[in-house]
Amino acid sequence: MAARRAVGTARRSGDHDAEAAAHEAVDRAKHALGERGPVWWGDGAPDLNRHMARATPYATWFADLG
């Protein structure tokens, strides 16, 4: 959050160099938190959206819930 606040502070003061540095700090933080980086949908895993759980590899797990 400190980096996000620094973006606002720099923007309000009109300091373009400080704003760019703050944006870079936000980007580094987001990468460290796993919010940015390689996309998950390009990993080759099957897309199981719109499938019933019982018809997926999660069938046993799903059956054990009930």
RAGINOR-V823508 format. One line per field, one symbol per residue. phi: phi as a letter, one per 30 degrees, with the letter a starting at -180 (. if undefined). psi: psi as a letter, one per 40 degrees, with the letter a starting at -180 (. if undefined). burial: # if it has 9 or more other ideal C-beta (glycine too) atoms within 8 Angstrom, else .. A space follows every 50 residues. Layout:
phi: ???
psi: ???
burial: ???
This chain:
phi: .ddddddddddddidddddddddddddddddddidbkddddcdidddcdi cdedcbdcededdddc
psi: ddddddddddddeegdddddddddddddddddeeeiaiidefeeiiheif iidefieeddddded.
burial: ..##.##.##.......##.###.#######................... ..#..#..#..#....
